[in-house]
Amino acid sequence: MRIYRSLEEAAAFTFSHPVSTLGVFDGVHVGHRFVIRECMSLAAERGGESVVITFNQHPRGVIADRPPKLITPIEHRLNLFEELGVDHCLALSFGDELRQMEAADFAHRVFEDILGSEVVVLGHNCRFGKDRVGSAENLQSHADQFRFVTKKAPEVRVGQAILSSTNIRASIEVGDLELASTMLGRPFSLFGTVVSGDQRGRTIGFPTANLDLHHGLLPPLGVYGCRVTIDGNVHNALANIGVRPTFVDGDSERPLVEAHLLDFSQDLYGRDLELVFLKRLRAEKKFDGIEALKAQISRDRARFLAYLAEGSPEPGRSA
């Protein structure tokens, strides 16, 4: 997938029969995937290319100064777009220029002049342009003004749940990762860069990769069974989200995310990792000492391996 970090960078490229879509796509959930796959399908029918336009930061943080905690930061979203098979992605900074741009001007400049879109596919609740005037209905009602065809993707539901990034965030924060994963269409995951920690895990026989997250959304504190893919190889891991009460007194410390890979011991510093959550094992607790903590980690490992041996389906995916 080719990535463009500005309109100017995209303007220097010539796209082939492009079909485009637009959105924040936070979470790249089931509804987002439907829209993106529709974009890809229509591009394939034309022998063309799919183009996803998204934003580095959530526009709400610029417009209302109330940025939500992102489910998927931009680099995570880019990985998910590439996994879906998207050809091109414009990852734009949402600054004053885009904030003040009228919807029609955005459509002419971006969809037409820069991309040369033949079709634009928009989600049922997609809004863009100044005062959020732009939508699929808006473009369709002024079809004679544009050189592209606009298609509106239908609303997608998951059971009785209203599918939205807002509801997925709420599910994650209260610990309902099964519902969140069902709406995401994939297991919930965290994305971050491995940074140096205090090496305490290594001294007790359980070295951990400490993640500097690219976003602030976390599930409840606790120990989780997870999966990490490194260089194409899948590794099982125990992840702890918490303040390490056995070692730190008080509750003022910011929660840390640490992952102990069960069958991997190589240096990961500086690498970006996606930590995929499969099962919550227990809440975080304070132990009487190091030996009690080590014994519990061994039990956590055994419980997680037993869970995997049962062949339980991944959250968000059917068996």
Buried (B, 14 or more C-beta within 10 A) or exposed (E): BBBBBEBEBBBEEEBEBBBBBBBBBBBBBBBBBBBBBBBBEBBBEEEBBBBBBBBBBBBEBBEEEEBBEBBBBBBBBBBBBBEBEBBBBBBBBBEEEBEEBEBBEBBBBBBBEBBBBBBBBBBBEBBBBBEEEBBBEBBBEEEEEBEBBBBBBEEBEBEEBEBBBEBBBEBBBEBBBBBBBBBBBBBBBBBBBBEEBEEBBEEEEBBBBBBEBBBEBBBBBBBBBBBBEBEEEEBBBBBBBBBBBBEEEEEEEEBBBBBBBBEBEEEBEEEBBBBBBBBBBEEBBEBEEBEEBBEBBEEBBEBBEEBBEEEEEBBBEEE
